[in-house]
Amino acid sequence: MNAKQALKYFVLAFSLTLILYSCSKDEDPASSIRSRYSEDKNSNLSVRTLTHAGVNREYLLYIPTSYDGTQDVPLLFNFHGGTDSAHRQLAYGDMREVADAENFILIYPQAFLEGGETNWNTLKSKEISKLSSDDFGFVEAIIDSMSVAYRVDTLRIYATGYSNGAGMSYALACQSSKKIAAIAPVSGLMPIDGIEYPCDPTHPTSMLIINGTADELRPYSGISGYLIGVEQAISFWTKNNGLDDPPTTTTLDNGGLTISRYDYLGGENGTEVRHYRVNGGGHVWFDFSDGGVEHNQIIWNFLSRFDLNGAR
């Protein structure tokens, strides 16, 4: 390696170090979002701000290159994990290529910085929640804003997310059911919201549930008194959707991982529940494939088959 090449690699490594340092949880993630994206005038990715409940909130908005404003298009929320940020979720679960190919609007919301951390308030019960932010209202305010600014198909609004963000997608299916058609939580668990605000969806809701059995932060069996286990969540949603038959089971061998896929089919209005049980999988945004289809595309292919009325 000559001196010019060595200098090039040093600059690259130093730049990456600065980016990683900027993502530390001691920094205001909203400020980091602004610095990374707000000056990119030629990109379809931008930072948007709205005021909700007297607080300025931010989110990353990606308008697909295929959007031309001539037809209503779906909207997908992708929520970051706890103590994390929208721009890092974009790095983990970058679905922009899928959005371009499939023509849907993509949003990475930013959780409010509270108590020194950025976590989604997945509970409406004030007696239970440790957070004060109204994240359900925040999400619905984004939907309202997008519906004015763009041609959004309000029957086809979806949510996915990682870890605490997966919990937020579960919570939206419970508490904002009238807006959310289907969800795909990844490496997360369904929150318990007490007696005052039980999970009470207004329609059968299809969902794709992806969890690893060796996840230490979101254990497959749940966290007592806080988050229910994966099998309990599946039981809840199959019952909600009128899915009475046992699932069809497929075994996938993927990159050394054995993945059990369970498909609960034929629910009310054609709804389904699909579960990928990643045996030995940890707390990650997965990158496996199924039949040659990659993880992010799997999420979209499943969600896009449903709207608020059920199977399309």
Secondary structure, DSSP 8 states (H G I E B T S, - for coil): --HHHHHHHHHHHHHHHHHHHHT-TTS-HHHHHHHHHTT-TTSSEEEEEEEETTEEEEEEEE--TT--SSS-EEEEEEE--TT--HHHHHHHS--HHHHHHHT-EEEEE---EETTEE-------TTT-S----HHHHHHHHHHHHHHHS-EEEEEEEEEEETHHHHHHHHHHHHSTTT--EEEEES--EE--TTTS----SS--EEEEEEETT-SSS-TTEETTTEE-HHHHHHHHHHHTT--S--EEEEEEETTEEEEEEEE---GGG--EEEEEEET--SS----EETTEEHHHHHHHHHTTEETTEE-
